[in-house]
């Protein structure tokens, strides 16, 4: 029986070492196996938090885009109007010169007013 106790003593020590190495190996494999899921958890958490804010930002951005489009259309209309006014200014100047010329011509054709009164 003494030899069995000695064997059991050695076996208990060996069992403790095996158990410890098994525990370390299990911990290592557990960490190794869970690292990707832990990383994906943080990615998922980030996506959940960011999507709401991004949706609000996208809505605001689309509203601003509509305002910019409306403003740029207004600016384009104003630029076109100013261009037409520039062109029409030359036309009005020409009309004014012709009107002055016609007025002088009409005055030269009209009889002079009589000095003998009515």
Biopython code that builds the backbone (N, CA, C, O; Angstrom):
import numpy as np
from Bio.PDB.StructureBuilder import StructureBuilder

atoms = [
    (1, "UNK", "N", (0.791, -1.173, 0.000)),
    (1, "UNK", "CA", (0.000, 0.000, 0.000)),
    (1, "UNK", "C", (0.853, 1.264, 0.000)),
    (1, "UNK", "O", (0.421, 2.310, -0.485)),
    (2, "UNK", "N", (1.990, 1.172, 0.511)),
    (2, "UNK", "CA", (2.888, 2.315, 0.539)),
    (2, "UNK", "C", (3.254, 2.721, -0.866)),
    (2, "UNK", "O", (3.346, 3.915, -1.150)),
    (3, "UNK", "N", (3.462, 1.793, -1.734)),
    (3, "UNK", "CA", (3.806, 2.126, -3.102)),
    (3, "UNK", "C", (2.602, 2.754, -3.813)),
    (3, "UNK", "O", (2.779, 3.638, -4.651)),
    (4, "UNK", "N", (1.394, 2.314, -3.493)),
    (4, "UNK", "CA", (0.192, 2.890, -4.092)),
    (4, "UNK", "C", (0.012, 4.328, -3.645)),
    (4, "UNK", "O", (-0.371, 5.172, -4.455)),
    (5, "UNK", "N", (0.282, 4.646, -2.345)),
    (5, "UNK", "CA", (0.192, 6.030, -1.844)),
    (5, "UNK", "C", (1.234, 6.918, -2.519)),
    (5, "UNK", "O", (0.966, 8.076, -2.843)),
    (6, "UNK", "N", (2.417, 6.362, -2.724)),
    (6, "UNK", "CA", (3.464, 7.130, -3.397)),
    (6, "UNK", "C", (3.027, 7.407, -4.837)),
    (6, "UNK", "O", (3.176, 8.523, -5.334)),
    (7, "UNK", "N", (2.495, 6.397, -5.491)),
    (7, "UNK", "CA", (2.008, 6.573, -6.856)),
    (7, "UNK", "C", (0.868, 7.589, -6.895)),
    (7, "UNK", "O", (0.782, 8.431, -7.789)),
    (8, "UNK", "N", (-0.012, 7.475, -5.883)),
    (8, "UNK", "CA", (-1.127, 8.407, -5.812)),
    (8, "UNK", "C", (-0.631, 9.825, -5.546)),
    (8, "UNK", "O", (-1.192, 10.779, -6.084)),
    (9, "UNK", "N", (0.398, 9.979, -4.738)),
    (9, "UNK", "CA", (0.987, 11.283, -4.436)),
    (9, "UNK", "C", (1.564, 11.879, -5.708)),
    (9, "UNK", "O", (1.334, 13.051, -6.006)),
    (10, "UNK", "N", (2.293, 11.103, -6.441)),
    (10, "UNK", "CA", (2.839, 11.578, -7.701)),
    (10, "UNK", "C", (1.709, 11.860, -8.687)),
    (10, "UNK", "O", (1.747, 12.827, -9.448)),
    (11, "UNK", "N", (0.741, 11.018, -8.650)),
    (11, "UNK", "CA", (-0.383, 11.187, -9.553)),
    (11, "UNK", "C", (-1.161, 12.465, -9.222)),
    (11, "UNK", "O", (-1.608, 13.157, -10.137)),
    (12, "UNK", "N", (-1.331, 12.789, -7.955)),
    (12, "UNK", "CA", (-2.018, 14.016, -7.549)),
    (12, "UNK", "C", (-1.239, 15.233, -8.015)),
    (12, "UNK", "O", (-1.827, 16.200, -8.499)),
    (13, "UNK", "N", (0.074, 15.193, -7.872)),
    (13, "UNK", "CA", (0.919, 16.294, -8.330)),
    (13, "UNK", "C", (0.814, 16.424, -9.850)),
    (13, "UNK", "O", (0.672, 17.525, -10.380)),
    (14, "UNK", "N", (0.884, 15.307, -10.530)),
    (14, "UNK", "CA", (0.749, 15.314, -11.986)),
    (14, "UNK", "C", (-0.636, 15.784, -12.396)),
    (14, "UNK", "O", (-0.789, 16.550, -13.347)),
    (15, "UNK", "N", (-1.647, 15.314, -11.665)),
    (15, "UNK", "CA", (-3.018, 15.748, -11.954)),
    (15, "UNK", "C", (-3.152, 17.264, -11.802)),
    (15, "UNK", "O", (-3.805, 17.922, -12.613)),
    (16, "UNK", "N", (-2.532, 17.809, -10.761)),
    (16, "UNK", "CA", (-2.586, 19.245, -10.540)),
    (16, "UNK", "C", (-1.920, 19.991, -11.702)),
    (16, "UNK", "O", (-2.450, 20.995, -12.178)),
    (17, "UNK", "N", (-0.773, 19.507, -12.154)),
    (17, "UNK", "CA", (-0.071, 20.129, -13.281)),
    (17, "UNK", "C", (-0.899, 20.019, -14.563)),
    (17, "UNK", "O", (-1.031, 20.975, -15.326)),
    (18, "UNK", "N", (-1.447, 18.831, -14.771)),
    (18, "UNK", "CA", (-2.265, 18.636, -15.965)),
    (18, "UNK", "C", (-3.492, 19.534, -15.921)),
    (18, "UNK", "O", (-3.862, 20.157, -16.916)),
    (19, "UNK", "N", (-4.116, 19.587, -14.746)),
    (19, "UNK", "CA", (-5.308, 20.437, -14.587)),
    (19, "UNK", "C", (-4.967, 21.915, -14.830)),
    (19, "UNK", "O", (-5.726, 22.637, -15.476)),
    (20, "UNK", "N", (-3.823, 22.348, -14.306)),
    (20, "UNK", "CA", (-3.400, 23.732, -14.478)),
    (20, "UNK", "C", (-3.099, 24.024, -15.954)),
    (20, "UNK", "O", (-3.526, 25.048, -16.486)),
    (21, "UNK", "N", (-2.370, 23.127, -16.604)),
    (21, "UNK", "CA", (-2.080, 23.339, -18.024)),
    (21, "UNK", "C", (-3.360, 23.257, -18.858)),
    (21, "UNK", "O", (-3.516, 23.987, -19.837)),
    (22, "UNK", "N", (-4.262, 22.374, -18.469)),
    (22, "UNK", "CA", (-5.558, 22.295, -19.162)),
    (22, "UNK", "C", (-6.335, 23.603, -18.983)),
    (22, "UNK", "O", (-6.934, 24.108, -19.933)),
    (23, "UNK", "N", (-6.321, 24.137, -17.784)),
    (23, "UNK", "CA", (-7.029, 25.389, -17.502)),
    (23, "UNK", "C", (-6.410, 26.536, -18.293)),
    (23, "UNK", "O", (-7.135, 27.354, -18.859)),
    (24, "UNK", "N", (-5.095, 26.608, -18.339)),
    (24, "UNK", "CA", (-4.434, 27.661, -19.118)),
    (24, "UNK", "C", (-4.745, 27.517, -20.603)),
    (24, "UNK", "O", (-5.014, 28.504, -21.287)),
    (25, "UNK", "N", (-4.706, 26.286, -21.093)),
    (25, "UNK", "CA", (-5.023, 26.033, -22.502)),
    (25, "UNK", "C", (-6.469, 26.390, -22.805)),
    (25, "UNK", "O", (-6.752, 26.988, -23.843)),
    (26, "UNK", "N", (-7.386, 26.031, -21.914)),
    (26, "UNK", "CA", (-8.798, 26.343, -22.119)),
    (26, "UNK", "C", (-9.017, 27.850, -22.121)),
    (26, "UNK", "O", (-9.777, 28.372, -22.936)),
    (27, "UNK", "N", (-8.345, 28.551, -21.200)),
    (27, "UNK", "CA", (-8.454, 30.014, -21.143)),
    (27, "UNK", "C", (-7.916, 30.639, -22.423)),
    (27, "UNK", "O", (-8.516, 31.557, -22.983)),
    (28, "UNK", "N", (-6.762, 30.122, -22.881)),
    (28, "UNK", "CA", (-6.168, 30.633, -24.114)),
    (28, "UNK", "C", (-7.102, 30.422, -25.296)),
    (28, "UNK", "O", (-7.350, 31.349, -26.068)),
    (29, "UNK", "N", (-7.619, 29.208, -25.441)),
    (29, "UNK", "CA", (-8.514, 28.918, -26.559)),
    (29, "UNK", "C", (-9.830, 29.688, -26.446)),
    (29, "UNK", "O", (-10.416, 30.084, -27.454)),
    (30, "UNK", "N", (-10.281, 29.892, -25.226)),
    (30, "UNK", "CA", (-11.500, 30.670, -25.022)),
    (30, "UNK", "C", (-11.284, 32.118, -25.477)),
    (30, "UNK", "O", (-12.128, 32.688, -26.169)),
    (31, "UNK", "N", (-10.157, 32.701, -25.087)),
    (31, "UNK", "CA", (-9.847, 34.066, -25.518)),
    (31, "UNK", "C", (-9.672, 34.135, -27.026)),
    (31, "UNK", "O", (-10.181, 35.044, -27.683)),
    (32, "UNK", "N", (-8.944, 33.160, -27.568)),
    (32, "UNK", "CA", (-8.702, 33.128, -29.000)),
    (32, "UNK", "C", (-10.005, 32.994, -29.775)),
    (32, "UNK", "O", (-10.202, 33.651, -30.797)),
    (33, "UNK", "N", (-10.886, 32.142, -29.281)),
    (33, "UNK", "CA", (-12.151, 31.915, -29.974)),
    (33, "UNK", "C", (-13.084, 33.112, -29.850)),
    (33, "UNK", "O", (-13.869, 33.378, -30.761)),
    (34, "UNK", "N", (-13.011, 33.824, -28.758)),
    (34, "UNK", "CA", (-13.944, 34.924, -28.530)),
    (34, "UNK", "C", (-13.423, 36.282, -28.990)),
    (34, "UNK", "O", (-14.195, 37.240, -29.024)),
    (35, "UNK", "N", (-12.183, 36.399, -29.334)),
    (35, "UNK", "CA", (-11.652, 37.682, -29.792)),
    (35, "UNK", "C", (-12.391, 38.199, -31.023)),
    (35, "UNK", "O", (-12.799, 39.361, -31.031)),
    (36, "UNK", "N", (-12.582, 37.388, -32.063)),
    (36, "UNK", "CA", (-13.322, 37.928, -33.217)),
    (36, "UNK", "C", (-14.735, 38.351, -32.852)),
    (36, "UNK", "O", (-15.209, 39.389, -33.314)),
    (37, "UNK", "N", (-15.408, 37.568, -32.035)),
    (37, "UNK", "CA", (-16.773, 37.943, -31.679)),
    (37, "UNK", "C", (-16.783, 39.183, -30.804)),
    (37, "UNK", "O", (-17.710, 39.990, -30.868)),
    (38, "UNK", "N", (-15.746, 39.334, -29.983)),
    (38, "UNK", "CA", (-15.645, 40.539, -29.169)),
    (38, "UNK", "C", (-15.424, 41.750, -30.073)),
    (38, "UNK", "O", (-16.019, 42.807, -29.864)),
    (39, "UNK", "N", (-14.569, 41.586, -31.071)),
    (39, "UNK", "CA", (-14.347, 42.664, -32.027)),
    (39, "UNK", "C", (-15.609, 42.978, -32.807)),
    (39, "UNK", "O", (-15.944, 44.144, -33.019)),
    (40, "UNK", "N", (-16.312, 41.932, -33.233)),
    (40, "UNK", "CA", (-17.561, 42.145, -33.962)),
    (40, "UNK", "C", (-18.616, 42.775, -33.066)),
    (40, "UNK", "O", (-19.457, 43.539, -33.541)),
    (41, "UNK", "N", (-18.578, 42.464, -31.779)),
    (41, "UNK", "CA", (-19.517, 43.092, -30.839)),
    (41, "UNK", "C", (-19.294, 44.601, -30.840)),
    (41, "UNK", "O", (-20.250, 45.374, -30.907)),
    (42, "UNK", "N", (-18.019, 45.022, -30.763)),
    (42, "UNK", "CA", (-17.731, 46.451, -30.741)),
    (42, "UNK", "C", (-18.080, 47.112, -32.076)),
    (42, "UNK", "O", (-18.539, 48.254, -32.108)),
    (43, "UNK", "N", (-17.861, 46.392, -33.173)),
    (43, "UNK", "CA", (-18.251, 46.924, -34.480)),
    (43, "UNK", "C", (-19.764, 47.083, -34.543)),
    (43, "UNK", "O", (-20.272, 48.102, -35.011)),
    (44, "UNK", "N", (-20.484, 46.060, -34.063)),
    (44, "UNK", "CA", (-21.950, 46.118, -34.051)),
    (44, "UNK", "C", (-22.438, 47.254, -33.157)),
    (44, "UNK", "O", (-23.361, 47.983, -33.521)),
    (45, "UNK", "N", (-21.825, 47.400, -32.006)),
    (45, "UNK", "CA", (-22.203, 48.474, -31.072)),
    (45, "UNK", "C", (-21.966, 49.841, -31.713)),
    (45, "UNK", "O", (-22.799, 50.741, -31.610)),
    (46, "UNK", "N", (-20.821, 49.979, -32.373)),
    (46, "UNK", "CA", (-20.511, 51.237, -33.052)),
    (46, "UNK", "C", (-21.533, 51.509, -34.159)),
    (46, "UNK", "O", (-21.994, 52.639, -34.318)),
    (47, "UNK", "N", (-21.884, 50.478, -34.918)),
    (47, "UNK", "CA", (-22.857, 50.651, -36.000)),
    (47, "UNK", "C", (-24.219, 51.054, -35.448)),
    (47, "UNK", "O", (-24.877, 51.935, -36.001)),
    (48, "UNK", "N", (-24.639, 50.421, -34.374)),
    (48, "UNK", "CA", (-25.943, 50.759, -33.786)),
    (48, "UNK", "C", (-25.986, 52.206, -33.305)),
    (48, "UNK", "O", (-26.986, 52.901, -33.488)),
    (49, "UNK", "N", (-24.899, 52.652, -32.693)),
    (49, "UNK", "CA", (-24.867, 54.031, -32.202)),
    (49, "UNK", "C", (-24.742, 55.020, -33.356)),
    (49, "UNK", "O", (-25.337, 56.097, -33.312)),
    (50, "UNK", "N", (-23.984, 54.673, -34.374)),
    (50, "UNK", "CA", (-23.702, 55.607, -35.466)),
    (50, "UNK", "C", (-24.843, 55.724, -36.460)),
    (50, "UNK", "O", (-25.047, 56.792, -37.037)),
    (51, "UNK", "N", (-25.588, 54.654, -36.673)),
    (51, "UNK", "CA", (-26.617, 54.664, -37.714)),
    (51, "UNK", "C", (-27.689, 55.709, -37.425)),
    (51, "UNK", "O", (-28.128, 56.405, -38.341)),
    (52, "UNK", "N", (-28.111, 55.829, -36.195)),
    (52, "UNK", "CA", (-29.141, 56.811, -35.851)),
    (52, "UNK", "C", (-28.653, 58.225, -36.145)),
    (52, "UNK", "O", (-29.362, 59.028, -36.751)),
    (53, "UNK", "N", (-27.427, 58.515, -35.706)),
    (53, "UNK", "CA", (-26.871, 59.846, -35.932)),
    (53, "UNK", "C", (-26.666, 60.089, -37.418)),
    (53, "UNK", "O", (-26.930, 61.185, -37.912)),
    (54, "UNK", "N", (-26.198, 59.076, -38.130)),
    (54, "UNK", "CA", (-25.987, 59.231, -39.567)),
    (54, "UNK", "C", (-27.311, 59.432, -40.307)),
    (54, "UNK", "O", (-27.366, 60.181, -41.282)),
    (55, "UNK", "N", (-28.360, 58.778, -39.856)),
    (55, "UNK", "CA", (-29.673, 58.959, -40.495)),
    (55, "UNK", "C", (-30.160, 60.385, -40.298)),
    (55, "UNK", "O", (-30.686, 60.994, -41.230)),
    (56, "UNK", "N", (-29.991, 60.925, -39.097)),
    (56, "UNK", "CA", (-30.383, 62.314, -38.831)),
    (56, "UNK", "C", (-29.531, 63.264, -39.669)),
    (56, "UNK", "O", (-30.043, 64.215, -40.260)),
    (57, "UNK", "N", (-28.214, 62.995, -39.714)),
    (57, "UNK", "CA", (-27.327, 63.844, -40.508)),
    (57, "UNK", "C", (-27.672, 63.777, -41.993)),
    (57, "UNK", "O", (-27.619, 64.790, -42.690)),
    (58, "UNK", "N", (-28.027, 62.582, -42.478)),
    (58, "UNK", "CA", (-28.392, 62.442, -43.888)),
    (58, "UNK", "C", (-29.667, 63.228, -44.190)),
    (58, "UNK", "O", (-29.776, 63.856, -45.243)),
    (59, "UNK", "N", (-30.630, 63.193, -43.270)),
    (59, "UNK", "CA", (-31.871, 63.952, -43.466)),
    (59, "UNK", "C", (-31.572, 65.447, -43.513)),
    (59, "UNK", "O", (-32.080, 66.158, -44.379)),
    (60, "UNK", "N", (-30.745, 65.924, -42.578)),
    (60, "UNK", "CA", (-30.362, 67.340, -42.572)),
    (60, "UNK", "C", (-29.619, 67.702, -43.853)),
    (60, "UNK", "O", (-29.839, 68.770, -44.425)),
    (61, "UNK", "N", (-28.741, 66.811, -44.300)),
    (61, "UNK", "CA", (-27.974, 67.059, -45.504)),
    (61, "UNK", "C", (-28.871, 67.144, -46.730)),
    (61, "UNK", "O", (-28.651, 67.977, -47.609)),
    (62, "UNK", "N", (-29.888, 66.276, -46.791)),
    (62, "UNK", "CA", (-30.801, 66.340, -47.939)),
    (62, "UNK", "C", (-31.622, 67.633, -47.906)),
    (62, "UNK", "O", (-31.901, 68.216, -48.954)),
    (63, "UNK", "N", (-32.009, 68.083, -46.711)),
    (63, "UNK", "CA", (-32.724, 69.360, -46.615)),
    (63, "UNK", "C", (-31.830, 70.520, -47.058)),
    (63, "UNK", "O", (-32.272, 71.409, -47.786)),
    (64, "UNK", "N", (-30.575, 70.505, -46.615)),
    (64, "UNK", "CA", (-29.645, 71.558, -47.033)),
    (64, "UNK", "C", (-29.399, 71.499, -48.537)),
    (64, "UNK", "O", (-29.266, 72.533, -49.191)),
    (65, "UNK", "N", (-29.341, 70.292, -49.077)),
    (65, "UNK", "CA", (-29.145, 70.138, -50.521)),
    (65, "UNK", "C", (-30.309, 70.752, -51.291)),
    (65, "UNK", "O", (-30.106, 71.412, -52.310)),
    (66, "UNK", "N", (-31.529, 70.533, -50.803)),
    (66, "UNK", "CA", (-32.702, 71.122, -51.447)),
    (66, "UNK", "C", (-32.641, 72.643, -51.384)),
    (66, "UNK", "O", (-32.969, 73.316, -52.361)),
    (67, "UNK", "N", (-32.220, 73.198, -50.233)),
    (67, "UNK", "CA", (-32.106, 74.651, -50.102)),
    (67, "UNK", "C", (-31.053, 75.206, -51.050)),
    (67, "UNK", "O", (-31.247, 76.252, -51.670)),
    (68, "UNK", "N", (-29.930, 74.490, -51.156)),
    (68, "UNK", "CA", (-28.857, 74.936, -52.055)),
    (68, "UNK", "C", (-29.331, 74.880, -53.499)),
    (68, "UNK", "O", (-29.051, 75.788, -54.281)),
    (69, "UNK", "N", (-30.048, 73.820, -53.856)),
    (69, "UNK", "CA", (-30.586, 73.712, -55.217)),
    (69, "UNK", "C", (-31.532, 74.872, -55.513)),
    (69, "UNK", "O", (-31.455, 75.484, -56.578)),
    (70, "UNK", "N", (-32.423, 75.173, -54.572)),
    (70, "UNK", "CA", (-33.365, 76.274, -54.770)),
    (70, "UNK", "C", (-32.616, 77.604, -54.898)),
    (70, "UNK", "O", (-32.946, 78.428, -55.752)),
    (71, "UNK", "N", (-31.608, 77.808, -54.048)),
    (71, "UNK", "CA", (-30.832, 79.050, -54.102)),
    (71, "UNK", "C", (-30.055, 79.160, -55.399)),
    (71, "UNK", "O", (-29.980, 80.233, -55.997)),
    (72, "UNK", "N", (-29.473, 78.044, -55.836)),
    (72, "UNK", "CA", (-28.694, 78.114, -57.073)),
    (72, "UNK", "C", (-29.597, 78.352, -58.272)),
    (72, "UNK", "O", (-29.197, 79.029, -59.219)),
    (73, "UNK", "N", (-30.817, 77.802, -58.247)),
    (73, "UNK", "CA", (-31.762, 78.101, -59.323)),
    (73, "UNK", "C", (-32.112, 79.586, -59.311)),
    (73, "UNK", "O", (-32.204, 80.213, -60.366)),
    (74, "UNK", "N", (-32.307, 80.152, -58.107)),
    (74, "UNK", "CA", (-32.591, 81.580, -57.988)),
    (74, "UNK", "C", (-31.437, 82.421, -58.492)),
    (74, "UNK", "O", (-31.644, 83.440, -59.151)),
    (75, "UNK", "N", (-30.220, 81.998, -58.184)),
    (75, "UNK", "CA", (-29.041, 82.734, -58.645)),
    (75, "UNK", "C", (-28.941, 82.646, -60.165)),
    (75, "UNK", "O", (-28.628, 83.635, -60.828)),
    (76, "UNK", "N", (-29.207, 81.454, -60.720)),
    (76, "UNK", "CA", (-29.155, 81.298, -62.174)),
    (76, "UNK", "C", (-30.181, 82.206, -62.855)),
    (76, "UNK", "O", (-29.884, 82.821, -63.880)),
    (77, "UNK", "N", (-31.379, 82.290, -62.290)),
    (77, "UNK", "CA", (-32.417, 83.164, -62.846)),
    (77, "UNK", "C", (-31.974, 84.622, -62.769)),
    (77, "UNK", "O", (-32.158, 85.383, -63.719)),
    (78, "UNK", "N", (-31.387, 85.008, -61.633)),
    (78, "UNK", "CA", (-30.904, 86.389, -61.479)),
    (78, "UNK", "C", (-29.803, 86.704, -62.485)),
    (78, "UNK", "O", (-29.795, 87.786, -63.073)),
    (79, "UNK", "N", (-28.884, 85.782, -62.688)),
    (79, "UNK", "CA", (-27.795, 86.011, -63.642)),
    (79, "UNK", "C", (-28.360, 86.150, -65.047)),
    (79, "UNK", "O", (-27.936, 87.020, -65.808)),
    (80, "UNK", "N", (-29.315, 85.297, -65.393)),
    (80, "UNK", "CA", (-29.945, 85.384, -66.712)),
    (80, "UNK", "C", (-30.672, 86.709, -66.873)),
    (80, "UNK", "O", (-30.593, 87.338, -67.928)),
    (81, "UNK", "N", (-31.386, 87.141, -65.825)),
    (81, "UNK", "CA", (-32.123, 88.407, -65.872)),
    (81, "UNK", "C", (-31.166, 89.585, -66.048)),
    (81, "UNK", "O", (-31.432, 90.488, -66.841)),
    (82, "UNK", "N", (-30.064, 89.577, -65.316)),
    (82, "UNK", "CA", (-29.082, 90.659, -65.451)),
    (82, "UNK", "C", (-28.492, 90.661, -66.855)),
    (82, "UNK", "O", (-28.271, 91.720, -67.442)),
    (83, "UNK", "N", (-28.238, 89.465, -67.392)),
    (83, "UNK", "CA", (-27.739, 89.386, -68.772)),
    (83, "UNK", "C", (-28.734, 89.953, -69.757)),
    (83, "UNK", "O", (-28.351, 90.670, -70.682)),
    (84, "UNK", "N", (-30.017, 89.640, -69.575)),
    (84, "UNK", "CA", (-31.051, 90.182, -70.458)),
    (84, "UNK", "C", (-31.187, 91.698, -70.277)),
    (84, "UNK", "O", (-31.394, 92.420, -71.253)),
    (85, "UNK", "N", (-31.074, 92.180, -69.045)),
    (85, "UNK", "CA", (-31.131, 93.630, -68.823)),
    (85, "UNK", "C", (-29.958, 94.323, -69.490)),
    (85, "UNK", "O", (-30.106, 95.421, -70.028)),
    (86, "UNK", "N", (-28.799, 93.695, -69.458)),
    (86, "UNK", "CA", (-27.632, 94.252, -70.139)),
    (86, "UNK", "C", (-27.899, 94.367, -71.629)),
    (86, "UNK", "O", (-27.601, 95.390, -72.246)),
    (87, "UNK", "N", (-28.456, 93.323, -72.199)),
    (87, "UNK", "CA", (-28.777, 93.335, -73.624)),
    (87, "UNK", "C", (-29.887, 94.347, -73.911)),
    (87, "UNK", "O", (-29.812, 95.091, -74.889)),
    (88, "UNK", "N", (-30.913, 94.375, -73.063)),
    (88, "UNK", "CA", (-32.026, 95.305, -73.288)),
    (88, "UNK", "C", (-31.596, 96.742, -73.060)),
    (88, "UNK", "O", (-32.205, 97.645, -73.635)),
    (89, "UNK", "N", (-30.591, 96.998, -72.259)),
    (89, "UNK", "CA", (-30.090, 98.351, -72.048)),
    (89, "UNK", "C", (-29.638, 98.942, -73.380)),
    (89, "UNK", "O", (-29.915, 100.101, -73.688)),
    (90, "UNK", "N", (-28.937, 98.122, -74.163)),
    (90, "UNK", "CA", (-28.512, 98.585, -75.483)),
    (90, "UNK", "C", (-29.726, 98.874, -76.371)),
    (90, "UNK", "O", (-29.738, 99.849, -77.123)),
    (91, "UNK", "N", (-30.733, 98.028, -76.277)),
    (91, "UNK", "CA", (-31.953, 98.237, -77.078)),
    (91, "UNK", "C", (-32.659, 99.511, -76.644)),
    (91, "UNK", "O", (-33.084, 100.303, -77.485)),
    (92, "UNK", "N", (-32.789, 99.719, -75.318)),
    (92, "UNK", "CA", (-33.447, 100.930, -74.819)),
    (92, "UNK", "C", (-32.658, 102.186, -75.202)),
    (92, "UNK", "O", (-33.249, 103.222, -75.509)),
    (93, "UNK", "N", (-31.354, 102.095, -75.185)),
    (93, "UNK", "CA", (-30.518, 103.223, -75.591)),
    (93, "UNK", "C", (-30.741, 103.537, -77.073)),
    (93, "UNK", "O", (-30.835, 104.700, -77.466)),
    (94, "UNK", "N", (-30.823, 102.493, -77.878)),
    (94, "UNK", "CA", (-31.087, 102.681, -79.308)),
    (94, "UNK", "C", (-32.467, 103.294, -79.531)),
    (94, "UNK", "O", (-32.622, 104.197, -80.352)),
    (95, "UNK", "N", (-33.473, 102.802, -78.795)),
    (95, "UNK", "CA", (-34.829, 103.351, -78.892)),
    (95, "UNK", "C", (-34.840, 104.815, -78.474)),
    (95, "UNK", "O", (-35.491, 105.647, -79.106)),
    (96, "UNK", "N", (-34.108, 105.123, -77.396)),
    (96, "UNK", "CA", (-34.045, 106.503, -76.915)),
    (96, "UNK", "C", (-33.419, 107.420, -77.971)),
    (96, "UNK", "O", (-33.903, 108.529, -78.197)),
    (97, "UNK", "N", (-32.354, 106.961, -78.608)),
    (97, "UNK", "CA", (-31.706, 107.766, -79.655)),
    (97, "UNK", "C", (-32.646, 107.959, -80.853)),
    (97, "UNK", "O", (-32.730, 109.055, -81.406)),
    (98, "UNK", "N", (-33.342, 106.910, -81.247)),
    (98, "UNK", "CA", (-34.275, 107.021, -82.379)),
    (98, "UNK", "C", (-35.451, 107.914, -82.043)),
    (98, "UNK", "O", (-35.945, 108.648, -82.899)),
    (99, "UNK", "N", (-35.906, 107.852, -80.788)),
    (99, "UNK", "CA", (-37.008, 108.725, -80.348)),
    (99, "UNK", "C", (-36.579, 110.186, -80.385)),
    (99, "UNK", "O", (-37.339, 111.055, -80.812)),
    (100, "UNK", "N", (-35.359, 110.450, -79.936)),
    (100, "UNK", "CA", (-34.855, 111.831, -79.978)),
    (100, "UNK", "C", (-34.723, 112.307, -81.419)),
    (100, "UNK", "O", (-35.038, 113.454, -81.735)),
    (101, "UNK", "N", (-34.262, 111.430, -82.277)),
    (101, "UNK", "CA", (-34.121, 111.777, -83.687)),
    (101, "UNK", "C", (-35.495, 112.028, -84.323)),
    (101, "UNK", "O", (-35.674, 112.969, -85.097)),
    (102, "UNK", "N", (-36.458, 111.165, -83.979)),
    (102, "UNK", "CA", (-37.814, 111.321, -84.519)),
    (102, "UNK", "C", (-38.454, 112.602, -84.000)),
    (102, "UNK", "O", (-39.159, 113.279, -84.749)),
    (103, "UNK", "N", (-38.227, 112.948, -82.750)),
    (103, "UNK", "CA", (-38.776, 114.173, -82.170)),
    (103, "UNK", "C", (-38.208, 115.384, -82.894)),
    (103, "UNK", "O", (-38.953, 116.318, -83.193)),
    (104, "UNK", "N", (-36.916, 115.397, -83.184)),
    (104, "UNK", "CA", (-36.299, 116.511, -83.902)),
    (104, "UNK", "C", (-36.854, 116.611, -85.315)),
    (104, "UNK", "O", (-37.114, 117.700, -85.828)),
    (105, "UNK", "N", (-37.026, 115.456, -85.923)),
    (105, "UNK", "CA", (-37.563, 115.440, -87.283)),
    (105, "UNK", "C", (-39.007, 115.973, -87.294)),
    (105, "UNK", "O", (-39.381, 116.734, -88.186)),
    (106, "UNK", "N", (-39.810, 115.572, -86.307)),
    (106, "UNK", "CA", (-41.201, 116.032, -86.219)),
    (106, "UNK", "C", (-41.251, 117.519, -85.942)),
    (106, "UNK", "O", (-42.112, 118.209, -86.486)),
    (107, "UNK", "N", (-40.376, 118.024, -85.132)),
    (107, "UNK", "CA", (-40.337, 119.459, -84.846)),
    (107, "UNK", "C", (-39.948, 120.253, -86.088)),
    (107, "UNK", "O", (-40.434, 121.365, -86.295)),
    (108, "UNK", "N", (-39.084, 119.690, -86.902)),
    (108, "UNK", "CA", (-38.672, 120.421, -88.106)),
    (108, "UNK", "C", (-39.779, 120.424, -89.154)),
    (108, "UNK", "O", (-39.825, 121.334, -89.982)),
    (109, "UNK", "N", (-40.667, 119.440, -89.145)),
    (109, "UNK", "CA", (-41.773, 119.383, -90.101)),
    (109, "UNK", "C", (-42.995, 120.180, -89.653)),
    (109, "UNK", "O", (-43.804, 120.586, -90.488)),
    (110, "UNK", "N", (-43.134, 120.400, -88.401)),
    (110, "UNK", "CA", (-44.313, 121.100, -87.885)),
    (110, "UNK", "C", (-44.199, 122.590, -88.214)),
    (110, "UNK", "O", (-43.113, 123.168, -88.174)),
    (111, "UNK", "N", (-45.382, 123.219, -88.550)),
    (111, "UNK", "CA", (-45.339, 124.668, -88.800)),
    (111, "UNK", "C", (-45.047, 125.432, -87.510)),
    (111, "UNK", "O", (-45.433, 124.997, -86.425)),
    (112, "UNK", "N", (-44.388, 126.531, -87.628)),
    (112, "UNK", "CA", (-44.098, 127.295, -86.421)),
    (112, "UNK", "C", (-45.388, 127.846, -85.842)),
    (112, "UNK", "O", (-46.320, 128.176, -86.574)),
    (113, "UNK", "N", (-45.431, 127.938, -84.560)),
    (113, "UNK", "CA", (-46.657, 128.474, -83.950)),
    (113, "UNK", "C", (-46.839, 129.943, -84.357)),
    (113, "UNK", "O", (-45.885, 130.717, -84.434)),
    (114, "UNK", "N", (-48.089, 130.285, -84.610)),
    (114, "UNK", "CA", (-48.373, 131.648, -85.045)),
    (114, "UNK", "C", (-48.314, 132.588, -83.861)),
    (114, "UNK", "O", (-48.695, 132.250, -82.740)),
    (115, "UNK", "N", (-47.825, 133.775, -84.150)),
    (115, "UNK", "CA", (-47.727, 134.758, -83.088)),
    (115, "UNK", "C", (-49.010, 135.550, -82.956)),
    (115, "UNK", "O", (-49.252, 136.172, -81.921)),
    (116, "UNK", "N", (-49.842, 135.537, -83.999)),
    (116, "UNK", "CA", (-51.113, 136.244, -83.825)),
    (116, "UNK", "C", (-52.016, 135.367, -83.005)),
    (116, "UNK", "O", (-52.210, 134.199, -83.342)),
    (117, "UNK", "N", (-52.528, 135.848, -82.025)),
    (117, "UNK", "CA", (-53.292, 135.108, -81.051)),
    (117, "UNK", "C", (-54.657, 134.690, -81.510)),
    (117, "UNK", "O", (-55.119, 135.076, -82.584)),
    (118, "UNK", "N", (-55.222, 133.992, -80.782)),
    (118, "UNK", "CA", (-56.543, 133.468, -81.031)),
    (118, "UNK", "C", (-57.605, 134.455, -80.849)),
    (118, "UNK", "O", (-58.781, 134.138, -81.030)),
]
sb = StructureBuilder()
sb.init_structure("model")
sb.init_model(0)
sb.init_chain("A")
sb.init_seg("    ")
for serial, (resi, resn, name, xyz) in enumerate(atoms, 1):
    if name == "N":
        sb.init_residue(resn, " ", resi, " ")
    sb.init_atom(name, np.array(xyz, "f"), 0.0, 1.0, " ", f" {name:<3s}", serial, name[0])
structure = sb.get_structure()
